[in-house]
Amino acid sequence: MRKLTISLILIFCSILLNAKPAPDSLKTFTLPTIRVIVDKPSEAIGSLIQIRTGDNEAALSMLEAFSNSVGISASTGTKDESNIRLRGFRKNEVKIMLDGRPLNNGYFGNVDLSKLSLMGIQEIQIIKGPASPLYGTNSMGGVVNIITNEPSKRNWLTLNAMLKRNNTQEYQANTAHSFETWNYSLGASTQQSQGFVLSEDFQPTSFENGGVRNNSAKKQYNLRGSLNSELFTFHKISVDFGYSTISRKDIPSSIYERKYRFYKDWHRNYASLAGEFNLGEKAVLTTMLTNDGGGDRYLEYNDPAHLYINVDSRMNNQSWGFAPRVKWSPNNTSTLHFGYHAELQSSNRKDTVDYLEWTQSTVQVHNAFAQYELHANNKLLVTAAMGLTGSKNDFRPALQLIPEPALGISYTGTSGSVTSLAVGRNSAQPTMRQLYSYSKGNPELKAQNSLKLELNHERSLIKKAVSVSGSVYYNYTRDLIDLYLERYANIYRVVSYGAEMGLIFSPFAVYQCETNYAFLNYQKESDYRLTETPKHAVEFAQRIKLPLKINALISSSWRDKRMSQDDLGIYHSLPAYWKHDLQLKVPYSNYSFVLGLENILDADYQGEFGFPEAGRNFSIGAEAKF
């Protein structure tokens, strides 16, 4: 991987040094970043939701950016990894992408959003309903597509700093600029935390002293870069890369157990080479070659002095991907997409329990797709798609194929309202842990799949002073993987259904009020339960423009009680809670300042069983652009 990264950096420098303006002096556009992504609701099949990172300026990670969104549950797991659930679907069933490039989900099938920096991120696109096969496989639970900033022609350098309680801080430096035929971006950041302060109402146990959760300390470094250049006038080529490392990351334990654990030498890296080639006036080929990797060492002790070790586990992961796609528009009313995704995942592990020698495991995933869009008129859009996914592993060399059809219909009314209906089947492949775990693995597992139906309506009222939106959905999930007699198996069928509603009220230019509500329920056909996901969730947000261009954001979140499962498989009920936050953004010339107060009332609540969340906190941030 180091050789690949060095090669890509050399390509970056070579193109940077040899780039010359094109002779066509009439060009005035800004070259966009190559993104093999689905960024339109029509292509997405189901409705698409956007989270602007500016709505939570105090967030220090991708996980924190999700904290105030209904229909989404973002929490921290037993090994300090992020647990994100969309409408009840679990973390390993949700596809995480960066500009349309799948991120490596590793041995456990989870992209750890808590360790993904927000540096250079513009917005997050989320599809909770049926997902287009253009995204590839593993989208059963939905799709999260992280979109990076486009370099501008105005600025060259951006500096950011954010400070919170208990020596929690982040510093960012990013240089980016767009020229006539090429652009670049290069950024570095460091993030440090010595834990977080708990609520004064928190009741400590014999295993938890309360006050500061200093057993979650870390210091992380991040590097990210990209280069986009015009190629022979009609084509584009793009290179991007990233690297994150933590020398030591303490892992907080449950307040009901005594464990002393930490990671050493944690690192993640990615690199990709993408191209966009015009095949004439009506067809465009986009292709991407990607590599993701990472590794860490997990240590668990029986005593606080770290003298008696229980587990010493080392893990390395690699993922290679290739994704060509053709977009053909024979006329102004129809578009055809077709392409192929291939991914090779490998994991190499060794520990003091089950893997006394280095053991390597691999999985291959192949996905072919086609999608046709027809604009019947200016009001009706019909999208029909079909994907075919197959996978094989070390013990099952034959491909197991599963079809993934999808259909979307969108109608725009005379008043500007939009009504859409989407239905599709999405799947999620077994994780490497589910396939290869020494004590629990089952290489004969089938892919999980869900038939998803969503009806969505949006419209504006009272001269656009009021905007309303609503969605109802139904999911029929089969072959859900979970433990059965201490071994993973396709044992569950789950029927879930719900509704989400939103209201935006803007009576004045200086005031906006937004309310969102989510309801989720399911039919129990077995012992399976949707965990960490509330039945009811409400979000209130008020945006106020004050004098001197100061923007204020007051947000209030309510989450209903939730079911949570501990390490022994026992279910517990977590109480409902309210959480209130305040944020002020003050611009001045090329600078902007952020003042925040989180959990204003110092509420005591749990994100998952045995893991208390932070109490009252403050944040101070600054940004400078040159």
C-alpha positions as CSV (number, residue, x, y, z in Angstrom):
1,M,0.0,0.0,0.0
2,R,2.9,2.4,0.7
3,K,4.2,1.8,-2.9
4,L,0.7,2.7,-4.3
5,T,0.4,5.8,-2.1
6,I,3.9,7.0,-3.1
7,S,3.0,6.3,-6.8
8,L,-0.2,8.3,-6.6
9,I,1.6,11.2,-4.9
10,L,4.2,11.2,-7.7
11,I,1.4,11.3,-10.2
12,F,-0.1,14.2,-8.3
13,C,3.2,16.2,-8.3
14,S,3.9,15.3,-12.0
15,I,0.5,16.6,-13.2
16,L,0.8,19.6,-10.9
17,L,4.1,20.6,-12.3
18,N,3.3,20.0,-16.0
19,A,-0.3,21.4,-16.0
20,K,-0.7,24.1,-18.6
21,P,-3.8,26.2,-19.5
22,A,-5.7,25.0,-22.5
23,P,-5.4,27.2,-25.6
24,D,-9.1,27.8,-25.7
25,S,-9.4,31.3,-24.2
26,L,-13.2,31.2,-24.2
27,K,-13.3,28.7,-21.3
28,T,-14.5,30.3,-18.1
29,F,-15.9,27.3,-16.2
30,T,-14.4,25.8,-13.0
31,L,-13.4,22.2,-13.5
32,P,-15.4,20.1,-11.1
33,T,-14.1,17.2,-9.0
34,I,-14.6,13.7,-10.6
35,R,-17.2,12.0,-8.5
36,V,-18.6,8.6,-9.6
37,I,-21.6,9.2,-7.5
38,V,-25.4,9.3,-7.6
39,D,-26.3,12.8,-6.6
40,K,-29.9,13.2,-7.9
41,P,-33.1,11.8,-6.3
42,S,-34.1,10.3,-9.7
43,E,-30.9,8.2,-9.8
44,A,-31.1,7.4,-6.1
45,I,-34.6,5.7,-6.6
46,G,-35.6,6.6,-3.0
47,S,-35.7,10.1,-1.5
48,L,-32.4,11.7,-0.8
49,I,-31.6,13.7,2.4
50,Q,-28.7,16.2,2.8
51,I,-26.9,17.1,6.0
52,R,-24.8,20.2,5.7
53,T,-21.7,20.2,7.9
54,G,-22.4,23.8,8.7
55,D,-25.4,22.8,10.7
56,N,-23.1,21.4,13.4
57,E,-20.0,23.4,13.3
58,A,-18.9,22.0,16.7
59,A,-18.8,18.4,15.4
60,L,-15.3,16.8,15.4
61,S,-16.1,13.6,13.6
62,M,-18.5,12.2,11.0
63,L,-20.4,10.4,13.8
64,E,-21.1,13.7,15.6
65,A,-22.5,15.2,12.4
66,F,-25.3,12.6,12.5
67,S,-26.3,13.2,16.1
68,N,-29.3,15.5,15.4
69,S,-31.0,13.7,12.5
70,V,-34.3,11.8,13.0
71,G,-34.5,8.3,11.5
72,I,-30.7,8.0,12.2
73,S,-29.2,6.5,15.3
74,A,-25.5,7.3,15.9
75,S,-23.8,5.8,19.0
76,T,-20.6,4.2,20.2
77,G,-20.1,0.5,20.5
78,T,-18.3,-1.8,22.9
79,K,-14.9,-1.3,21.3
80,D,-15.3,2.5,20.8
81,E,-16.4,2.0,17.2
82,S,-19.3,4.0,15.7
83,N,-22.7,2.4,15.4
84,I,-24.9,4.0,12.8
85,R,-28.4,2.7,12.0
86,L,-30.7,4.0,9.3
87,R,-34.4,3.2,10.1
88,G,-33.2,0.4,12.4
89,F,-30.8,-1.3,9.9
90,R,-27.4,-2.1,11.5
91,K,-24.0,-0.5,10.8
92,N,-22.7,-3.4,8.6
93,E,-25.8,-3.2,6.4
94,V,-25.3,0.5,5.6
95,K,-23.0,1.5,2.6
96,I,-20.5,4.3,3.4
97,M,-19.0,6.2,0.5
98,L,-16.7,9.1,-0.1
99,D,-17.6,11.0,-3.3
100,G,-19.1,7.7,-4.5
101,R,-16.1,5.6,-3.7
102,P,-16.9,2.8,-1.2
103,L,-14.9,2.9,2.0
104,N,-13.4,-0.3,3.4
105,N,-15.6,-1.9,6.0
106,G,-12.9,-4.2,7.3
107,Y,-13.2,-7.5,9.2
108,F,-16.2,-6.4,11.2
109,G,-18.2,-4.8,8.3
110,N,-18.2,-1.3,9.9
111,V,-16.8,2.0,8.7
112,D,-15.9,3.7,11.9
113,L,-17.4,7.2,11.4
114,S,-16.1,8.3,14.8
115,K,-12.6,8.4,13.4
116,L,-13.5,10.1,10.1
117,S,-12.5,13.7,10.2
118,L,-14.9,16.4,8.8
119,M,-11.9,18.2,7.2
120,G,-12.8,19.2,3.6
121,I,-16.4,17.8,3.9
122,Q,-19.2,19.9,2.3
123,E,-22.3,17.7,2.9
124,I,-23.5,14.2,3.6
125,Q,-26.1,12.6,1.3
126,I,-28.3,9.9,2.9
127,I,-30.7,7.4,1.2
128,K,-32.7,5.5,3.8
129,G,-35.2,3.9,1.3
130,P,-34.6,1.9,-1.8
131,A,-31.1,2.5,-3.2
132,S,-30.2,2.4,-6.9
133,P,-28.0,-0.5,-8.0
134,L,-25.7,2.2,-9.4
135,Y,-24.3,2.3,-5.8
136,G,-23.4,-1.4,-6.0
137,T,-24.1,-4.0,-3.3
138,N,-24.3,-3.8,0.5
139,S,-26.9,-1.0,0.5
140,M,-29.7,-3.0,2.2
141,G,-29.7,-0.6,5.2
142,G,-29.2,2.6,3.1
143,V,-26.4,4.7,1.7
144,V,-24.3,7.4,3.2
145,N,-22.4,9.4,0.6
146,I,-19.8,11.9,2.0
147,I,-19.3,14.8,-0.4
148,T,-16.0,16.8,-0.3
149,N,-15.7,20.5,-1.0
150,E,-15.0,21.8,-4.5
151,P,-11.8,23.9,-4.6
152,S,-12.7,27.6,-5.3
153,K,-11.0,30.2,-7.5
154,R,-11.1,32.7,-4.7
155,N,-9.2,31.2,-1.8
156,W,-5.9,29.3,-1.4
157,L,-5.6,28.5,2.3
158,T,-8.1,27.6,5.0
159,L,-7.1,27.3,8.7
160,N,-9.5,25.9,11.3
161,A,-9.3,25.4,15.1
162,M,-11.9,24.0,17.5
163,L,-11.6,23.7,21.3
164,K,-13.8,21.9,23.8
165,R,-13.7,20.9,27.5
166,N,-11.1,18.6,29.0
167,N,-8.3,19.3,26.4
168,T,-10.4,18.3,23.4
169,Q,-9.2,20.1,20.4
170,E,-8.8,20.0,16.6
171,Y,-6.6,22.0,14.2
172,Q,-6.9,21.9,10.4
173,A,-4.9,23.4,7.6
174,N,-6.1,23.0,4.0
175,T,-4.8,24.5,0.8
176,A,-7.0,24.3,-2.3
177,H,-7.5,26.2,-5.5
178,S,-9.2,25.9,-8.8
179,F,-7.6,26.9,-12.1
180,E,-9.1,26.9,-15.6
181,T,-8.3,23.3,-16.4
182,W,-7.3,21.7,-13.1
183,N,-7.7,22.0,-9.3
184,Y,-6.1,20.6,-6.2
185,S,-6.7,20.2,-2.5
186,L,-4.3,19.2,0.3
187,G,-5.1,19.2,3.9
188,A,-3.8,18.0,7.3
189,S,-5.4,17.9,10.7
190,T,-4.7,16.8,14.2
191,Q,-7.3,15.9,16.9
192,Q,-6.7,15.3,20.5
193,S,-9.0,14.4,23.4
194,Q,-8.4,13.5,27.0
195,G,-12.0,12.2,27.4
196,F,-15.3,14.0,28.1
197,V,-17.1,15.3,31.2
198,L,-20.2,13.4,32.3
199,S,-23.4,15.0,33.6
200,E,-23.5,16.0,37.3
201,D,-26.5,13.7,37.6
202,F,-24.6,10.6,36.5
203,Q,-24.6,7.9,39.1
204,P,-21.2,6.1,39.2
205,T,-20.9,2.4,39.9
206,S,-18.0,0.6,41.6
207,F,-16.4,0.3,38.1
208,E,-16.9,3.9,37.2
209,N,-15.7,7.0,39.1
210,G,-17.9,9.5,37.2
211,G,-16.7,13.0,36.4
212,V,-14.4,12.7,33.4
213,R,-14.4,9.6,31.1
214,N,-10.7,9.9,30.6
215,N,-10.5,6.3,29.4
216,S,-11.4,7.5,25.9
217,A,-8.3,9.6,25.3
218,K,-6.7,9.7,21.8
219,K,-4.6,11.8,19.5
220,Q,-5.2,11.4,15.8
221,Y,-3.5,12.8,12.7
222,N,-5.1,13.0,9.3
223,L,-3.9,13.7,5.8
224,R,-6.0,14.1,2.7
225,G,-5.3,15.3,-0.9
226,S,-6.8,15.3,-4.4
227,L,-6.0,16.5,-7.9
228,N,-8.3,16.9,-10.8
229,S,-7.0,17.8,-14.3
230,E,-8.4,18.2,-17.8
231,L,-7.0,15.5,-20.1
232,F,-6.7,16.2,-23.9
233,T,-9.4,18.9,-23.6
234,F,-12.4,16.5,-23.6
235,H,-11.5,14.2,-20.7
236,K,-10.7,14.5,-17.0
237,I,-8.5,12.5,-14.6
238,S,-8.5,12.5,-10.8
239,V,-6.2,11.3,-8.0
240,D,-7.0,11.4,-4.3
241,F,-5.6,9.9,-1.2
242,G,-5.9,10.0,2.6
243,Y,-4.2,8.6,5.7
244,S,-5.2,8.6,9.4
245,T,-3.2,7.3,12.3
246,I,-3.6,7.0,16.1
247,S,-0.6,5.7,18.1
248,R,-2.8,4.8,21.1
249,K,-6.5,5.0,21.6
250,D,-8.0,4.1,25.0
251,I,-11.3,2.2,24.8
252,P,-14.0,3.1,27.4
253,S,-15.6,0.1,29.1
254,S,-19.2,-0.2,30.2
255,I,-20.1,1.2,33.6
256,Y,-21.2,-2.4,34.5
257,E,-17.9,-4.2,33.8
258,R,-14.2,-4.0,34.6
259,K,-12.1,-4.1,31.4
260,Y,-8.9,-2.3,30.6
261,R,-8.5,-2.0,26.8
262,F,-6.8,0.1,24.2
263,Y,-5.7,0.2,20.5
264,K,-2.1,0.6,19.4
265,D,-0.8,1.7,16.0
266,W,-4.3,2.3,14.6
267,H,-4.2,3.5,11.0
268,R,-6.4,3.8,7.9
269,N,-5.5,4.8,4.3
270,Y,-7.1,5.1,0.9
271,A,-6.1,6.0,-2.6
272,S,-8.0,6.2,-5.9
273,L,-7.4,6.9,-9.5
274,A,-10.5,8.0,-11.5
275,G,-11.2,9.1,-15.1
276,E,-14.0,10.7,-17.0
277,F,-13.9,10.1,-20.8
278,N,-16.3,11.5,-23.4
279,L,-17.3,8.8,-25.9
280,G,-18.9,11.3,-28.2
281,E,-21.6,13.8,-27.7
282,K,-24.0,11.4,-26.0
283,A,-22.0,9.0,-23.9
284,V,-19.6,9.4,-21.0
285,L,-17.4,6.7,-19.4
286,T,-16.4,7.1,-15.7
287,T,-14.1,4.6,-14.1
288,M,-12.4,4.3,-10.8
289,L,-9.7,2.1,-9.3
290,T,-9.6,2.2,-5.5
291,N,-7.6,0.8,-2.7
292,D,-8.4,1.0,1.0
293,G,-6.4,-0.4,3.9
294,G,-5.8,-0.3,7.6
295,G,-4.7,-2.1,10.7
296,D,-4.5,-2.0,14.4
297,R,-3.5,-3.9,17.5
298,Y,-6.1,-4.5,20.2
299,L,-5.0,-5.2,23.8
300,E,-7.2,-6.2,26.7
301,Y,-6.0,-6.5,30.3
302,N,-7.5,-7.7,33.6
303,D,-5.9,-5.0,35.7
304,P,-5.5,-1.2,35.5
305,A,-1.7,-1.5,35.6
306,H,-1.8,-3.6,32.4
307,L,0.3,-6.4,33.9
308,Y,-2.0,-9.4,33.1
309,I,-3.0,-9.5,29.5
310,N,-6.1,-11.3,28.3
311,V,-6.2,-10.6,24.6
312,D,-3.5,-9.4,22.2
313,S,-5.0,-9.2,18.7
314,R,-3.5,-7.7,15.5
315,M,-5.5,-7.1,12.3
316,N,-4.7,-5.8,8.8
317,N,-7.3,-5.2,6.1
318,Q,-7.1,-4.4,2.4
319,S,-9.8,-3.7,-0.2
320,W,-9.3,-3.3,-4.0
321,G,-12.1,-2.0,-6.2
322,F,-12.7,-1.4,-9.9
323,A,-15.9,0.4,-11.1
324,P,-16.4,1.4,-14.7
325,R,-19.8,3.0,-15.7
326,V,-21.2,4.4,-18.9
327,K,-23.9,7.1,-19.1
328,W,-25.6,7.3,-22.5
329,S,-28.2,9.9,-23.3
330,P,-29.6,9.3,-26.8
331,N,-32.0,12.2,-26.5
332,N,-33.2,14.9,-24.1
333,T,-35.8,12.6,-22.5
334,S,-34.0,9.4,-21.7
335,T,-30.7,8.3,-20.1
336,L,-29.2,4.8,-19.8
337,H,-26.6,3.8,-17.2
338,F,-24.8,0.5,-17.2
339,G,-21.6,-0.7,-15.5
340,Y,-19.9,-3.1,-13.2
341,H,-18.4,-3.1,-9.7
342,A,-15.7,-5.5,-8.6
343,E,-14.2,-5.6,-5.1
344,L,-11.6,-7.9,-3.5
345,Q,-11.5,-7.8,0.3
346,S,-8.8,-9.4,2.4
347,S,-8.0,-9.6,6.1
348,N,-5.0,-10.9,7.9
349,R,-5.2,-11.4,11.7
350,K,-3.3,-13.0,14.6
351,D,-4.1,-13.1,18.3
352,T,-3.4,-14.9,21.6
353,V,-6.7,-16.7,21.6
354,D,-7.9,-18.4,18.4
355,Y,-5.4,-17.2,15.7
356,L,-1.9,-18.1,17.0
357,E,-0.5,-17.8,13.5
358,W,-1.2,-15.2,10.9
359,T,-4.5,-16.2,9.1
360,Q,-5.6,-14.5,5.8
361,S,-9.1,-14.5,4.5
362,T,-10.6,-13.1,1.3
363,V,-13.9,-12.3,-0.2
364,Q,-14.8,-11.3,-3.8
365,V,-17.9,-9.3,-4.6
366,H,-19.1,-8.7,-8.2
367,N,-22.0,-6.4,-9.2
368,A,-23.4,-5.6,-12.7
369,F,-26.1,-3.0,-13.2
370,A,-28.2,-1.2,-15.7
371,Q,-30.6,1.7,-15.2
372,Y,-32.9,3.6,-17.5
373,E,-34.5,7.0,-16.9
374,L,-37.3,8.4,-18.9
375,H,-38.6,12.0,-18.7
376,A,-42.1,11.5,-20.1
377,N,-42.6,15.3,-19.9
378,N,-41.6,18.0,-17.6
379,K,-43.6,16.5,-14.8
380,L,-43.1,12.7,-14.9
381,L,-39.9,10.8,-14.4
382,V,-39.7,7.0,-14.5
383,T,-36.6,5.2,-13.4
384,A,-36.2,1.4,-13.8
385,A,-33.0,-0.5,-12.8
386,M,-31.7,-4.0,-12.3
387,G,-28.6,-5.1,-10.5
388,L,-27.1,-8.6,-10.2
389,T,-24.7,-9.2,-7.3
390,G,-22.6,-12.3,-6.6
391,S,-20.0,-13.1,-3.9
392,K,-17.6,-15.9,-3.1
393,N,-15.2,-16.7,-0.3
394,D,-12.4,-19.0,0.5
395,F,-14.7,-22.0,1.4
396,R,-17.4,-21.3,-1.3
397,P,-15.7,-20.6,-4.7
398,A,-19.0,-20.5,-6.6
399,L,-20.8,-17.2,-7.0
400,Q,-24.1,-16.8,-5.1
401,L,-26.1,-14.5,-7.3
402,I,-28.9,-12.2,-6.1
403,P,-31.0,-9.9,-8.3
404,E,-31.6,-6.3,-7.1
405,P,-34.4,-4.7,-9.1
406,A,-35.6,-1.1,-8.5
407,L,-38.4,1.2,-9.8
408,G,-38.9,4.9,-9.1
409,I,-41.7,7.2,-10.2
410,S,-41.6,10.9,-9.6
411,Y,-44.3,13.4,-10.4
412,T,-43.9,17.2,-10.2
413,G,-47.3,19.0,-9.8
414,T,-48.3,22.4,-11.1
415,S,-47.7,24.0,-7.7
416,G,-44.2,22.7,-7.6
417,S,-45.0,19.8,-5.3
418,V,-43.1,16.5,-5.9
419,T,-44.6,13.1,-5.2
420,S,-42.4,10.0,-5.6
421,L,-42.8,6.3,-5.2
422,A,-39.9,3.9,-5.0
423,V,-39.6,0.2,-4.6
424,G,-36.5,-1.9,-4.7
425,R,-34.6,-4.9,-3.4
426,N,-31.3,-4.3,-1.7
427,S,-28.8,-6.7,-0.2
428,A,-25.9,-6.8,2.3
429,Q,-23.1,-9.4,2.1
430,P,-22.0,-11.3,5.2
431,T,-19.0,-9.7,6.9
432,M,-15.7,-11.4,7.3
433,R,-16.3,-11.9,10.9
434,Q,-19.6,-13.6,10.2
435,L,-17.9,-15.8,7.6
436,Y,-14.5,-16.6,9.2
437,S,-14.7,-16.2,13.0
438,Y,-12.9,-19.2,14.5
439,S,-15.7,-19.9,17.0
440,K,-18.8,-18.4,15.4
441,G,-18.1,-18.1,11.6
442,N,-20.2,-19.7,8.9
443,P,-18.9,-19.6,5.3
444,E,-22.2,-20.9,4.0
445,L,-24.1,-17.7,4.9
446,K,-26.3,-16.1,2.2
447,A,-26.6,-12.4,1.6
448,Q,-29.2,-10.6,3.6
449,N,-31.8,-8.8,1.5
450,S,-34.7,-6.4,2.0
451,L,-37.7,-5.5,-0.2
452,K,-38.1,-1.7,0.5
453,L,-41.1,0.5,-0.4
454,E,-41.2,4.3,0.1
455,L,-43.8,7.0,-0.7
456,N,-42.6,10.6,-0.4
457,H,-44.3,13.9,-0.9
458,E,-42.9,17.5,-0.7
459,R,-44.5,20.8,-1.3
460,S,-44.4,24.5,-0.4
461,L,-47.3,26.6,1.0
462,I,-48.2,30.2,1.7
463,K,-45.8,31.7,-0.9
464,K,-43.1,29.3,0.1
465,A,-43.1,30.5,3.7
466,V,-43.9,26.9,4.7
467,S,-42.4,23.7,3.3
468,V,-43.8,20.3,4.3
469,S,-42.5,16.9,3.5
470,G,-43.5,13.4,4.5
471,S,-42.5,9.8,3.8
472,V,-44.0,6.4,4.7
473,Y,-42.0,3.3,4.2
474,Y,-42.2,-0.5,4.5
475,N,-39.3,-3.0,4.7
476,Y,-39.5,-6.7,4.4
477,T,-36.1,-8.2,5.4
478,R,-35.1,-11.8,4.9
479,D,-32.1,-14.0,5.8
480,L,-31.0,-11.6,8.5
481,I,-27.8,-12.8,10.0
482,D,-27.4,-13.2,13.8
483,L,-26.1,-15.7,16.3
484,Y,-27.9,-19.0,16.7
485,L,-26.5,-21.6,19.0
486,E,-23.2,-19.6,19.2
487,R,-22.9,-19.6,15.4
488,Y,-23.9,-17.0,12.8
489,A,-26.8,-18.0,10.6
490,N,-29.5,-16.6,8.3
491,I,-32.3,-16.9,10.9
492,Y,-34.5,-13.9,11.0
493,R,-37.3,-12.3,9.0
494,V,-38.2,-8.7,10.1
495,V,-41.0,-6.5,8.9
496,S,-40.5,-2.9,9.7
497,Y,-42.5,0.2,8.8
498,G,-42.7,3.8,9.7
499,A,-43.1,7.4,8.7
500,E,-41.0,10.6,8.7
501,M,-42.4,14.2,8.5
502,G,-40.8,17.6,8.2
503,L,-42.0,21.2,8.5
504,I,-40.0,24.3,7.7
505,F,-41.6,27.6,8.6
506,S,-39.9,30.8,7.4
507,P,-42.2,33.8,8.1
508,F,-39.3,36.3,8.0
509,A,-36.0,36.6,6.2
510,V,-34.2,36.5,9.6
511,Y,-36.0,33.6,11.2
512,Q,-36.6,29.9,10.3
513,C,-38.1,27.1,12.3
514,E,-37.7,23.5,11.3
515,T,-39.4,20.4,12.9
516,N,-38.7,16.8,12.0
517,Y,-40.4,13.7,13.4
518,A,-39.7,10.0,12.8
519,F,-41.7,6.9,13.7
520,L,-40.4,3.3,13.5
521,N,-42.1,0.1,14.4
522,Y,-41.7,-3.6,13.5
523,Q,-43.5,-6.9,13.6
524,K,-41.8,-9.5,15.7
525,E,-41.8,-12.8,13.8
526,S,-38.9,-14.0,16.0
527,D,-36.8,-13.1,19.0
528,Y,-35.0,-10.4,17.0
529,R,-35.4,-6.8,18.2
530,L,-34.4,-3.5,16.7
531,T,-31.8,-2.1,19.1
532,E,-30.5,1.4,19.7
533,T,-33.4,2.8,17.6
534,P,-36.2,4.8,19.3
535,K,-39.8,4.3,18.2
536,H,-40.4,8.0,18.2
537,A,-37.8,10.8,17.6
538,V,-38.3,14.6,17.3
539,E,-35.9,17.3,16.2
540,F,-36.5,21.1,16.6
541,A,-34.2,23.7,15.0
542,Q,-34.5,27.5,15.0
543,R,-32.2,29.6,12.9
544,I,-32.0,33.3,13.6
545,K,-30.0,36.0,11.7
546,L,-28.9,38.5,14.3
547,P,-27.2,41.9,13.7
548,L,-23.6,42.0,12.4
549,K,-24.4,38.9,10.3
550,I,-24.4,36.7,13.3
551,N,-26.2,33.4,12.8
552,A,-27.7,31.6,15.8
553,L,-28.9,27.9,15.8
554,I,-30.9,26.5,18.7
555,S,-31.6,22.8,18.4
556,S,-33.6,20.4,20.6
557,S,-33.7,16.6,20.3
558,W,-36.0,14.1,21.9
559,R,-35.5,10.4,21.7
560,D,-38.0,7.8,22.9
561,K,-36.9,4.9,25.0
562,R,-34.8,2.3,23.1
563,M,-33.9,-1.4,23.5
564,S,-30.2,-2.1,23.9
565,Q,-28.3,-5.4,24.1
566,D,-25.2,-6.0,26.3
567,D,-22.3,-8.3,25.7
568,L,-24.2,-11.3,27.2
569,G,-27.1,-10.9,24.8
570,I,-29.4,-9.5,27.4
571,Y,-31.8,-6.8,26.3
572,H,-32.3,-3.6,28.4
573,S,-34.6,-0.6,28.0
574,L,-32.9,2.8,27.9
575,P,-35.0,5.8,29.1
576,A,-36.1,8.6,26.8
577,Y,-34.2,11.9,27.0
578,W,-34.1,15.5,25.8
579,K,-30.9,17.3,24.6
580,H,-30.6,21.0,23.8
581,D,-27.7,22.7,22.0
582,L,-26.9,26.3,21.0
583,Q,-24.5,27.6,18.3
584,L,-23.4,31.1,17.3
585,K,-21.5,31.8,14.1
586,V,-19.8,35.2,13.8
587,P,-18.3,36.2,10.4
588,Y,-15.8,39.0,10.1
589,S,-14.0,39.7,6.8
590,N,-12.1,36.5,5.9
591,Y,-12.6,35.0,9.3
592,S,-15.5,33.3,11.1
593,F,-15.9,32.3,14.8
594,V,-18.1,29.6,16.3
595,L,-19.4,29.6,19.9
596,G,-21.3,26.5,21.0
597,L,-23.0,25.1,24.1
598,E,-23.9,21.4,23.9
599,N,-26.3,19.6,26.2
600,I,-27.3,22.9,27.8
601,L,-29.4,21.4,30.6
602,D,-26.6,18.8,31.4
603,A,-28.9,15.8,30.7
604,D,-27.8,12.4,31.8
605,Y,-28.5,9.8,29.1
606,Q,-27.0,6.7,27.5
607,G,-26.1,6.3,23.8
608,E,-25.9,2.5,24.3
609,F,-26.2,0.2,27.3
610,G,-23.4,1.0,29.8
611,F,-22.0,3.9,27.8
612,P,-23.0,7.3,29.2
613,E,-22.9,10.4,26.9
614,A,-21.2,13.7,27.6
615,G,-22.7,16.2,29.9
616,R,-22.7,20.0,29.4
617,N,-20.0,21.0,27.0
618,F,-18.8,24.2,25.3
619,S,-16.9,24.7,22.0
620,I,-14.9,27.6,20.6
621,G,-13.9,27.6,17.0
622,A,-12.3,29.8,14.4
623,E,-11.8,29.7,10.7
624,A,-9.6,31.9,8.4
625,K,-9.5,31.9,4.6
626,F,-6.8,33.5,2.5
